[in-house]
Amino acid sequence: MKNIFKIFLIGIVSYLIVSCREDDDKIVLNNTSNGSLTVNKTAIVLDETLANEAALNFTYTNPTFNPNVVFANSVEFAVAGTNFKSSAAQTVSMDQKTFSLTHLQLNTILGTLNVAPNAAKAIEVRLKSALNATTVYYSNVLTINITGYAPNPDLIYPKINVPGGFGGAAGYANWEPTNTANLFSPEKNDKYRGFLYITDLTGENGQYKFTINESWSENKGDDGTNSGKLLLGGSNIKSSVTGTYYVKVDWAANTYSNVIANFGIIGDATPTGWDSDTDFVYNPISKTYIINSIALTNNGVFKFRANDDWVMKFQPKDADQTLVSGMSVQSYLNSEGTVTGDSGYKVSQAGNYKIELDLHNSAYYKLTVTKL
């Protein structure tokens, strides 16, 4: 029994000695200095025409540790006063020490933070150095007043060109890919759509093809069957009647479709109520569809429909919308699946109005109603 007790005692002592040695072998990490961050401006107005140019230049120093360790750096952005509860991050190198952000990158960050464009907003910025998921060190916090912009959909959505003999009458040039109507891809998925105005069918005046990158080097036309199939270098696509066409192209699948879509205004706010439409007229100078003057009441609604039918109509996204005179708003085409419900437009004051529909970009149809 005594021998058993001695063996047990020796085991405990041995365990304590080994445990003490393991504790002595543990490395204690000391944060010997904090990281720091500086910037060359405390206020900036972002400019879309300078999208790819540097807007802000940052300089940073890493935190130091004893012993040296590897960590991941990022710069965090948040609306001032939110304590970085909702933030956007930009990864930076441990070794670079300086970096720049372009006007486009900063505007994208503002969008991530849900900051409205065209108004200065105080944005806080800090350097984040993470050793792992739970061990994180932060630098000083900078405050920068940043004014963002509403992105121009003509610059941010992919497009194909539609050169043709209709171009001159529509306010563009005939058969010139660099100066013609375009079809855009709102979903950025190689599927394009948009509107063409064709006013003459004589000769090649009502004909067109599709190109990309504003060049004839890759052009597609009808495969000769007139069945909606495209062929590289194919034949001119011919219009059957004059008017506005709604055109869709699947560039990868080599298919296209075109249907007539002549729009007018209708509703109980208009002089003819729900009985008939007042049609738009195309203006080749502004490249928009216009009703120069129409009386609207403030106790009804109106919508814009094609071909005196309800298959295609422009309306608000999901609820009745009261328009402000002279202020443009985005309008939505129900047949594209972007509308919920059956909403209409209103005006707050009765009177005569000019109405303008800008359909040149299918990623952002624009409606402007101006009181005369």
C-alpha positions as CSV (number, residue, x, y, z in Angstrom):
1,M,0.0,0.0,0.0
2,K,2.8,2.4,0.8
3,N,4.4,1.6,-2.5
4,I,1.2,2.5,-4.3
5,F,1.0,5.8,-2.5
6,K,4.6,6.6,-3.4
7,I,4.0,5.9,-7.0
8,F,0.8,8.1,-7.0
9,L,2.7,10.9,-5.3
10,I,5.6,10.8,-7.8
11,G,3.0,11.0,-10.6
12,I,1.4,14.1,-9.3
13,V,4.8,15.8,-8.7
14,S,5.9,14.9,-12.2
15,Y,2.7,16.3,-13.7
16,L,3.1,19.6,-11.9
17,I,6.8,19.9,-13.0
18,V,5.8,19.3,-16.7
19,S,2.9,21.7,-16.4
20,C,5.2,24.4,-15.0
21,R,7.7,23.8,-17.8
22,E,4.9,24.1,-20.4
23,D,3.7,27.4,-18.9
24,D,7.3,28.7,-19.0
25,D,7.4,27.8,-22.8
26,K,4.3,29.9,-23.7
27,I,5.0,33.0,-25.7
28,V,3.5,36.3,-24.5
29,L,2.7,38.6,-27.4
30,N,3.2,42.3,-26.7
31,N,1.7,45.1,-28.8
32,T,4.6,47.5,-28.7
33,S,3.0,50.2,-30.9
34,N,-0.3,50.9,-32.5
35,G,-0.9,51.3,-36.2
36,S,-1.5,54.8,-37.7
37,L,-3.3,56.2,-40.7
38,T,-3.2,59.6,-42.5
39,V,-4.8,60.9,-45.6
40,N,-4.0,63.8,-47.9
41,K,-7.5,65.4,-47.8
42,T,-10.2,65.9,-45.3
43,A,-12.9,66.6,-47.8
44,I,-13.5,65.4,-51.4
45,V,-16.3,65.8,-54.0
46,L,-16.3,62.7,-56.1
47,D,-16.5,63.1,-59.9
48,E,-17.7,60.4,-62.2
49,T,-15.7,61.8,-65.2
50,L,-12.6,61.0,-63.1
51,A,-13.9,57.6,-62.1
52,N,-10.6,55.8,-62.5
53,E,-8.3,58.5,-61.1
54,A,-7.0,58.7,-57.5
55,A,-9.3,60.7,-55.2
56,L,-7.6,60.1,-51.8
57,N,-4.1,59.0,-51.0
58,F,-3.5,57.2,-47.7
59,T,-0.3,56.5,-45.7
60,Y,-0.2,54.0,-42.9
61,T,2.1,52.3,-40.4
62,N,1.6,48.9,-39.1
63,P,1.2,48.1,-35.4
64,T,4.3,46.4,-34.0
65,F,4.5,43.3,-31.9
66,N,7.1,41.5,-29.8
67,P,7.9,38.9,-31.2
68,N,7.0,39.8,-34.8
69,V,3.9,38.2,-36.2
70,V,2.0,38.1,-39.5
71,F,-1.4,39.8,-39.7
72,A,-3.9,41.0,-42.3
73,N,-4.6,44.7,-42.9
74,S,-7.7,46.3,-44.1
75,V,-9.1,49.9,-44.0
76,E,-12.6,50.2,-42.7
77,F,-15.1,53.0,-43.7
78,A,-18.3,53.8,-41.7
79,V,-20.7,56.7,-41.4
80,A,-19.4,59.0,-38.6
81,G,-21.0,58.3,-35.2
82,T,-22.0,54.7,-36.0
83,N,-19.0,53.2,-34.2
84,F,-18.3,51.1,-37.3
85,K,-21.3,48.8,-36.6
86,S,-22.0,48.8,-40.4
87,S,-18.8,49.3,-42.4
88,A,-17.1,48.7,-45.8
89,A,-13.6,47.4,-46.0
90,Q,-10.7,47.7,-48.4
91,T,-7.8,45.2,-48.1
92,V,-4.3,46.7,-48.0
93,S,-0.9,45.0,-47.9
94,M,1.3,44.7,-44.7
95,D,4.2,46.0,-46.7
96,Q,2.9,48.7,-49.1
97,K,2.6,51.6,-46.6
98,T,0.6,53.8,-49.0
99,F,-2.4,53.3,-51.2
100,S,-4.9,55.3,-53.2
101,L,-8.6,55.0,-53.8
102,T,-10.3,56.1,-57.0
103,H,-13.4,58.2,-57.3
104,L,-15.3,55.1,-58.4
105,Q,-14.0,53.0,-55.5
106,L,-15.0,55.6,-53.0
107,N,-18.4,56.1,-54.6
108,T,-18.9,52.3,-54.4
109,I,-18.0,52.4,-50.7
110,L,-20.6,55.2,-50.1
111,G,-23.2,53.0,-51.9
112,T,-22.3,50.1,-49.6
113,L,-22.9,52.4,-46.6
114,N,-26.2,53.6,-48.1
115,V,-25.0,57.2,-48.3
116,A,-27.2,59.3,-50.5
117,P,-25.4,61.0,-53.5
118,N,-24.9,64.8,-54.0
119,A,-24.5,65.7,-50.3
120,A,-21.4,65.8,-48.1
121,K,-21.3,63.0,-45.5
122,A,-18.8,62.6,-42.7
123,I,-17.1,59.2,-43.1
124,E,-14.8,57.7,-40.5
125,V,-11.8,55.6,-41.6
126,R,-9.4,53.4,-39.6
127,L,-6.8,50.8,-40.2
128,K,-7.7,47.3,-39.0
129,S,-4.9,44.8,-38.3
130,A,-6.2,41.3,-37.6
131,L,-4.0,38.5,-36.2
132,N,-7.0,36.1,-36.3
133,A,-10.7,36.2,-36.0
134,T,-10.7,37.4,-32.4
135,T,-7.4,39.3,-32.0
136,V,-7.7,42.7,-33.8
137,Y,-5.9,46.0,-33.4
138,Y,-7.1,49.4,-34.7
139,S,-5.3,52.6,-35.6
140,N,-6.5,56.2,-35.0
141,V,-9.8,57.2,-36.7
142,L,-9.8,59.8,-39.5
143,T,-12.9,61.8,-40.5
144,I,-13.4,62.7,-44.2
145,N,-16.3,64.6,-45.6
146,I,-17.1,62.8,-48.9
147,T,-19.7,63.9,-51.5
148,G,-20.7,61.0,-53.8
149,Y,-22.5,61.0,-57.1
150,A,-25.4,59.1,-58.6
151,P,-23.7,56.7,-61.1
152,N,-24.4,57.4,-64.8
153,P,-26.1,54.2,-66.1
154,D,-24.5,54.8,-69.5
155,L,-21.1,54.1,-68.0
156,I,-21.8,51.2,-65.6
157,Y,-24.0,48.9,-67.7
158,P,-22.7,46.8,-70.6
159,K,-24.1,47.7,-74.0
160,I,-24.2,46.7,-77.7
161,N,-24.6,49.2,-80.5
162,V,-27.3,49.3,-83.2
163,P,-25.9,51.0,-86.3
164,G,-28.4,51.3,-89.2
165,G,-30.0,53.4,-91.8
166,F,-32.5,54.7,-89.2
167,G,-29.8,56.6,-87.3
168,G,-29.9,60.0,-88.9
169,A,-33.7,60.4,-88.5
170,A,-33.4,59.3,-84.8
171,G,-30.8,61.9,-84.0
172,Y,-27.7,59.8,-84.5
173,A,-25.6,59.0,-87.6
174,N,-26.4,56.4,-90.3
175,W,-24.5,53.1,-90.0
176,E,-22.0,54.5,-87.5
177,P,-21.4,52.2,-84.4
178,T,-19.8,55.1,-82.4
179,N,-22.9,57.3,-82.8
180,T,-26.1,55.3,-82.7
181,A,-28.7,53.9,-80.4
182,N,-27.5,51.2,-77.9
183,L,-29.1,48.3,-76.1
184,F,-28.1,47.9,-72.5
185,S,-27.8,44.9,-70.2
186,P,-29.4,45.9,-66.8
187,E,-28.6,42.4,-65.4
188,K,-25.1,42.5,-66.9
189,N,-25.7,39.0,-68.2
190,D,-25.0,39.3,-72.0
191,K,-28.7,39.9,-72.6
192,Y,-29.5,43.4,-74.0
193,R,-32.7,45.3,-74.6
194,G,-33.9,48.8,-75.5
195,F,-35.9,51.0,-77.9
196,L,-35.3,52.1,-81.5
197,Y,-37.2,54.8,-83.4
198,I,-37.7,54.1,-87.1
199,T,-39.5,56.6,-89.2
200,D,-38.7,55.5,-92.8
201,L,-38.6,52.1,-94.6
202,T,-37.3,53.2,-98.0
203,G,-34.0,51.7,-99.1
204,E,-31.9,50.8,-96.0
205,N,-33.5,53.5,-93.8
206,G,-35.4,51.0,-91.7
207,Q,-32.5,48.5,-91.5
208,Y,-29.9,47.8,-88.8
209,K,-27.4,45.3,-87.4
210,F,-25.8,44.8,-84.0
211,T,-22.2,45.5,-83.1
212,I,-20.2,45.6,-79.8
213,N,-17.4,47.9,-78.5
214,E,-18.5,50.5,-81.1
215,S,-16.7,48.7,-83.9
216,W,-17.6,46.7,-87.0
217,S,-15.0,44.1,-86.2
218,E,-17.7,41.9,-84.5
219,N,-21.1,42.6,-86.1
220,K,-24.2,40.3,-86.1
221,G,-27.2,40.3,-88.4
222,D,-30.0,38.1,-89.4
223,D,-29.0,34.5,-90.4
224,G,-31.2,34.8,-93.5
225,T,-34.3,33.0,-92.1
226,N,-35.9,36.1,-90.5
227,S,-36.7,33.9,-87.5
228,G,-34.9,35.8,-84.8
229,K,-31.5,34.1,-85.2
230,L,-28.3,36.1,-85.4
231,L,-25.2,35.3,-87.5
232,L,-21.8,36.8,-87.3
233,G,-21.6,39.1,-90.3
234,G,-25.2,38.3,-91.2
235,S,-27.7,40.2,-93.2
236,N,-29.3,43.6,-92.3
237,I,-32.4,43.3,-90.1
238,K,-35.4,44.9,-91.8
239,S,-38.3,46.7,-90.1
240,S,-41.8,45.9,-91.3
241,V,-43.5,49.1,-90.2
242,T,-42.5,52.5,-88.9
243,G,-42.6,53.4,-85.3
244,T,-40.8,52.6,-82.0
245,Y,-39.5,49.1,-81.6
246,Y,-38.7,47.3,-78.4
247,V,-35.6,45.1,-79.2
248,K,-34.1,42.3,-77.2
249,V,-30.8,40.5,-78.0
250,D,-29.2,37.5,-76.4
251,W,-25.6,38.0,-77.6
252,A,-24.3,34.7,-76.5
253,A,-27.2,32.6,-77.8
254,N,-27.3,34.6,-81.1
255,T,-31.0,35.4,-80.9
256,Y,-33.1,38.6,-81.2
257,S,-36.7,39.9,-81.1
258,N,-38.3,43.2,-82.0
259,V,-41.9,44.3,-81.4
260,I,-43.7,47.6,-82.1
261,A,-44.1,49.7,-78.9
262,N,-45.7,53.1,-79.5
263,F,-46.4,54.7,-76.1
264,G,-49.1,57.1,-74.9
265,I,-50.4,58.4,-71.6
266,I,-53.7,57.2,-70.2
267,G,-55.6,57.6,-66.9
268,D,-58.3,59.4,-65.0
269,A,-56.0,62.4,-64.5
270,T,-55.9,63.0,-68.3
271,P,-58.5,64.7,-70.5
272,T,-59.8,61.4,-72.0
273,G,-59.7,59.4,-68.9
274,W,-59.3,55.6,-69.3
275,D,-61.0,55.7,-72.7
276,S,-58.1,56.6,-75.0
277,D,-54.4,57.5,-75.1
278,T,-52.6,60.7,-75.9
279,D,-49.5,59.6,-77.9
280,F,-45.9,60.7,-77.4
281,V,-43.9,62.2,-80.3
282,Y,-40.2,61.3,-80.7
283,N,-37.8,64.3,-80.7
284,P,-34.6,63.5,-82.5
285,I,-32.7,66.4,-81.0
286,S,-33.2,65.3,-77.4
287,K,-33.6,61.6,-78.4
288,T,-36.6,61.5,-76.1
289,Y,-40.4,60.9,-76.4
290,I,-42.4,64.1,-75.6
291,I,-46.0,65.3,-75.0
292,N,-45.5,69.0,-75.2
293,S,-48.7,70.0,-73.3
294,I,-51.4,68.0,-71.6
295,A,-53.9,69.0,-68.9
296,L,-53.6,66.8,-65.8
297,T,-55.8,66.8,-62.7
298,N,-54.5,66.2,-59.2
299,N,-57.2,63.9,-58.2
300,G,-56.4,61.0,-60.5
301,V,-53.5,58.8,-61.8
302,F,-51.9,58.2,-65.1
303,K,-49.7,55.5,-66.7
304,F,-47.9,55.1,-70.1
305,R,-48.9,52.1,-72.2
306,A,-47.8,50.8,-75.6
307,N,-50.0,50.2,-78.6
308,D,-53.3,51.2,-76.8
309,D,-52.9,47.9,-74.8
310,W,-51.8,46.9,-71.3
311,V,-49.1,44.3,-72.2
312,M,-46.4,46.9,-71.9
313,K,-46.6,50.0,-69.6
314,F,-44.3,52.4,-67.8
315,Q,-45.2,53.0,-64.2
316,P,-43.7,53.4,-60.7
317,K,-41.9,50.4,-59.2
318,D,-44.3,49.4,-56.4
319,A,-46.6,52.2,-55.3
320,D,-48.4,55.3,-56.6
321,Q,-45.9,58.1,-57.0
322,T,-46.5,61.9,-56.9
323,L,-44.2,63.6,-59.3
324,V,-42.4,66.9,-58.6
325,S,-42.4,69.4,-61.5
326,G,-39.1,69.3,-63.4
327,M,-37.6,66.5,-61.3
328,S,-36.6,63.3,-63.2
329,V,-37.4,59.9,-61.7
330,Q,-36.7,56.4,-62.8
331,S,-39.6,54.7,-64.5
332,Y,-40.2,50.9,-64.8
333,L,-41.5,48.7,-67.6
334,N,-43.9,46.1,-66.3
335,S,-43.0,43.5,-69.0
336,E,-39.4,43.4,-67.7
337,G,-40.6,42.1,-64.4
338,T,-39.5,45.2,-62.4
339,V,-42.9,46.3,-61.2
340,T,-44.9,45.0,-58.3
341,G,-48.7,45.7,-58.4
342,D,-50.3,48.2,-60.7
343,S,-49.3,51.6,-59.5
344,G,-49.7,54.9,-61.3
345,Y,-48.3,58.5,-61.3
346,K,-49.9,61.6,-59.8
347,V,-49.3,65.4,-59.8
348,S,-49.9,67.5,-56.8
349,Q,-51.3,70.5,-58.7
350,A,-53.7,70.5,-61.6
351,G,-52.6,72.2,-64.8
352,N,-50.9,71.8,-68.1
353,Y,-47.7,69.7,-68.2
354,K,-44.9,68.8,-70.5
355,I,-44.1,65.0,-70.2
356,E,-40.8,63.5,-71.4
357,L,-39.8,59.9,-71.5
358,D,-36.1,59.1,-72.0
359,L,-35.8,55.5,-73.1
360,H,-32.3,55.5,-74.4
361,N,-31.0,53.3,-71.6
362,S,-33.0,50.3,-70.5
363,A,-31.1,50.2,-67.2
364,Y,-32.6,53.5,-66.2
365,Y,-35.8,54.7,-68.0
366,K,-36.2,58.3,-67.0
367,L,-39.5,60.3,-66.7
368,T,-39.8,64.0,-66.3
369,V,-43.1,65.9,-65.8
370,T,-42.8,69.7,-65.9
371,K,-45.7,72.1,-65.1
372,L,-46.1,74.8,-67.8
